[in-house]
Amino acid sequence: MNHIALSDWTEFEPTLRRELAGMGHHWLVTVRNFERVGFEGGRDVDRFKRALKNGTDRTKKSDLWNEPEHDFDHDRNRSGKKPDEVIYAFTIDLAQTPYKVLHKSGIQDVADSNTLNEGSAIIVYDFSQLERKSENEYWFKTSPKQAALLIFTVEERESDEDAEAREEDRDE
């Protein structure tokens, strides 16, 4: 899985298309947005590092959502799936420009800069390696590491205060 750092989220679609074309992959991919650092088990966890290593930011202790009429009902229908074998994501069709988010009305851009920031990441999966179980729930047919194609982040911008401090250090 390749990590691509963008300067901002507006670069997501053209970069995604270019990277996938280079891999010989074109039409359908499934994407998951997540926070790079999350609070789990009473502490901050580097979910981005976990995703790079494992192909998913989720663990065996992650929640299964079970949202009625939205997610697969794991409480009523025991699937035997562990939380790290499940992702909540969106499939996008790259045969259209701009791409079209399938199965979820109201969402047009999975890399919307109004909802994503420098603390966000997007992992891109090979759609053929996933089994869609509900509106936004997918189960891995293979290991998450094998299904993952790309992971995107935005480069952290230097704050004005940090830039001023750096300028002062240079002037001294």
N, C-alpha and C positions, 0 to 999 in steps of 0.2 A: 504494500500500500504506500503510495506516495503522499507526502505532506506538501501542500502548497500554501504559502503565505501570501495573501493578497494585500494590496495597499488599502483597499476598502471593498465592501460587499458588492458594489456595482460591477466589479470585475468577475464576479462568480460565473455568470452564464457564459461569456466568451471563453474564459479560461477552462471551464468544465468541458465545453464543446471541443476545444483544442486538445486537451489532455485525453479525453475519451477517444477522439479520432486517432490520436497517436497510438492508442492501445488497440485500435480496430473495433472499438465498441461505440455504438451510435444511438440507438433509439430510446429504450426504457432503462432508467436507473431509479433506485429508491434512495432517498436521502433522509438523514436524521439530523436535526438540529439539537445541540446540547450545550450546556454551560461547561466551559473548560475546567473550572474548579467548582465542586459541589460540596455541600455540607451533608455528610453521611456518618452515622454512628457517633455523633457528637464531635466530629472534627472535620476540617477541610480536607478534601481529597482531590488529587489531580486526575480528573476524569479524562482529560486530553491524553495524558501519558498512558493511562489504562487503555484508551481506545487505540493508540498507536501500537501497543504491545499485544492486545487481544483481539482487535477488530471491532470491539464494542465498548462503550462507556459503562455498560450495565454489568452488575455482578449477580451472583446467586442470591444475594440478599436484597436486590432491588425490588420495588413494588411491581406487582401485576395490576394494571389499572382497573379492570373489570367495570368500566363505565357502561351502564345499561344501554343497549341499542347502539353502542359505539365500539366497544371492544369485545373480544372473545370472553365469554363468562367462565373464567377458570374456577370459580367457586362451585358452580353447578355442574360443569362438565370437566371433570378432571382430565387434563391433557397430558400430565406427566412432564410438561415443559418447565424447565427452570427459568427464572427471570433473565438470566444471561443468554438464553436461547431464543428470546423474544425481543423485538424492537418495536417501537412506535415511531412511524415514519410516513413519508409521502412518496408516491411514485410520480415521476415526471416523464413526460413524453417530449423527447428532443427532436421529433420529426417536425415539430412546429416551432416557429420563431415569432415571438418569444416562446419558450417552452410552456407546456400546459401541465398544471398540476392535476393529476387524475384522482378520482374518488373523493375529492374534498372540495365542495363548492365554497366559494368565498376566498380561497387562498389562490393567489396568482403567482406569488414570488416566494420561494422558500428561503431566499437570501435577502429579505427585505431589511434595509438598513434602519427602518423604524423599529424593528423588533430584535435585530441582531446587533451586537457591538463587538468590541475587542475581546470580551470575555466569552464569546460564543465560538462554536466550531460546527462544521457540517461534515458528516461522514457520508460517503457515497458508496452504495452497494450495487452489485450486479443483480438486477431484478430477477434473473433466471435462477439465482441461488437462494431465493426466498419464496415462501408460501404465504400468500395473503390470507389472513384469517378474519379480518373485519375491516372497518373503514380505514383504520390506520395501524392495525397490528399485523406484524409479519413474523413468521417463524423461520429460522435458518434451516436450510436443507443440508448445509455443510457447516463447517466451522465459521464463526464470524470473521476470522482472519482471512480465510479463503474467499469469502463473499465480499469483503471490503476492497474497494478499488482506490479511493482517494480520500484524503481528509483535508479540509480547508480551514484556515484561520485568517484573521486579519492581523497584520503587524501592529504591535502596540505602539501608539503614538506617544511621543515624549510630551509631558505636561509643560505648560508655560514656565512653571517654577523650576522644573528640571533643566529646561533649556537656558533659563537665565542663570542658574547656578553653574552650568557648564560654560557659559560665556564668561562669567566672572572668573572661573578657574583658569580659563585660557588667557584672560587679560593679565593675570597675576604673574 
